[in-house]
Amino acid sequence: MGRRGEDDPPLPQDVLVPVVTGLGHTLDGVELTGLREGRFTADLVFDSGTRVAVLPSDALALAVREGLPIAVADTIIEDVGQPVGEIFPAGSSEEPERQVQAFREFLDDVSPEDFGTP
């Protein structure tokens, strides 16, 4: 979401991309870079390969608003990710509509206890 009204001050995600563009650069995407003590870390990734650490919520808000790619570090996937086979037992070759339906059925029957302790 953007500004709530004409008189509301712009949010960081409203001004960052125009500033970066004005300086002759582009924001290529965001990356969730780590998970430390239950908290994610994130970077903005610029065209020159430059990375700037930001709050994950700010990175994701900016990515969603601007339609930027969101990457997740392999270490995060290794630590907290689930194999596709566990989420979609038939594998990833199923039609996307069937995968979504299977996931919805999974969500209907899942409880927090199914995931163990953090």
For each residue, the residues with C-beta under 8 A, 3 or more apart:
1: 4 65
2: 11 13 14 65
3: 6 8 9 10 11 14
4: 1 8
5: 8
6: 3
7:
8: 3 4 5
9: 3
10: 3 14 15
11: 2 3 14 15 61
12: 15 16 58 62
13: 2 16 17 58 61 62 65 66
14: 2 3 10 11 65
15: 10 11 12 18 19
16: 12 13 19 20 27 62
17: 13 20 21 27 62 66
18: 15 21 22
19: 15 16 22 23
20: 16 17 23 25 26 27 46
21: 17 18 24 25 26
22: 18 19
23: 19 20
24: 21
25: 20 21 46 47 48
26: 20 21 46 47
27: 16 17 20 44 45 46 47 62 66 68
28: 45 46 47 68 69
29: 45 63 68 69 70 71
30: 42 43 44 45 59 60 62 63 68 69 70 71
31: 42 43 45 51 59 70 71 72 73
32: 35 40 41 42 56 59 70 71 72 73 76
33: 41 42 43 53 73 76
34: 40 41 73 75 76
35: 32 38 39 40 41 75 76 79 80
36: 39 41
37:
38: 35 118
39: 35 36
40: 32 34 35 56 76
41: 32 33 34 35 36 53 56
42: 30 31 32 33 53 54 55 56 58 59 60
43: 30 31 33 51 52 53 54 59
44: 27 30 51 52 54 59 62
45: 27 28 29 30 31 49 50 51 71
46: 20 25 26 27 28 49 50 51 52
47: 25 26 27 28
48: 25
49: 45 46
50: 45 46
51: 31 43 44 45 46
52: 43 44 46
53: 33 41 42 43
54: 42 43 44 58 59
55: 42 58 59
56: 32 40 41 42 59 60
57: 60 61
58: 12 13 42 54 55 61 62
59: 30 31 32 42 43 44 54 55 56 62 63 70
60: 30 42 56 57 63 64 70
61: 11 13 57 58 64 65
62: 12 13 16 17 27 30 44 58 59 65 66 68
63: 29 30 59 60 66 67 68 69 70
64: 60 61 67
65: 1 2 13 14 61 62
66: 13 17 27 62 63
67: 63 64
68: 27 28 29 30 62 63
69: 28 29 30 63
70: 29 30 31 32 59 60 63
71: 29 30 31 32 45
72: 31 32 76 77
73: 31 32 33 34 76 77
74: 77 78
75: 34 35 78 79
76: 32 33 34 35 40 72 73 79 80 81
77: 72 73 74 80 81
78: 74 75 81
79: 35 75 76
80: 35 76 77
81: 76 77 78
82: 86 87
83: 86 87
84: 87 88 91 92
85: 88 89 91
86: 82 83 89
87: 82 83 84 103 106
88: 84 85 91 92 94 99 102 103
89: 85 86 102
90: 93 94 98 102
91: 84 85 88 94
92: 84 88 99
93: 90
94: 88 90 91 98 99 102
95: 98 99
96: 99 100
97: 100 101
98: 90 94 95 101 102
99: 88 92 94 95 96 102 103
100: 96 97 103 104
101: 97 98 104 105
102: 88 89 90 94 98 99 105 106
103: 87 88 99 100 106 107
104: 100 101 107 108
105: 101 102 108 109
106: 87 102 103 109 110
107: 103 104 110
108: 104 105
109: 105 106
110: 106 107 114
111: 114
112: 115
113: 116
114: 110 111
115: 112
116: 113
117:
118: 38
